[in-house]
Amino acid sequence: MERIVFEVYEDANGDSPFYEWAEALPKKDRAKLFVVIDRVQQFGLPEAARQQWVKHLDGPI
């Protein structure tokens, strides 16, 4: 299984739009988000899809 590693964009000042967005989420939602990210990194996308931690998005992103 190929391991997935999430990388977060940071600008030249070290600011991250992702972390800024995540910090604006309610605490419970933010915790769930980071649990899912951790699980996907640990178990991979196929298992994450089987467990329904993630879902396929239809159409262009």
Stockholm file with secondary structure:
# STOCKHOLM 1.0

chainA/1-61         MERIVFEVYEDANGDSPFYEWAEALPKKDRAKLFVVIDRVQQFGLPEAARQQWVKHLDGPI
#=GR chainA/1-61 SS CCCCCCCCCCCTTSCCHHHHHHHHSCHHHHHHHHHHHHHHHHHCHHHHHHTTSSCCCCSCC
#=GC SS_cons        CCCCCCCCCCCTTSCCHHHHHHHHSCHHHHHHHHHHHHHHHHHCHHHHHHTTSSCCCCSCC
//
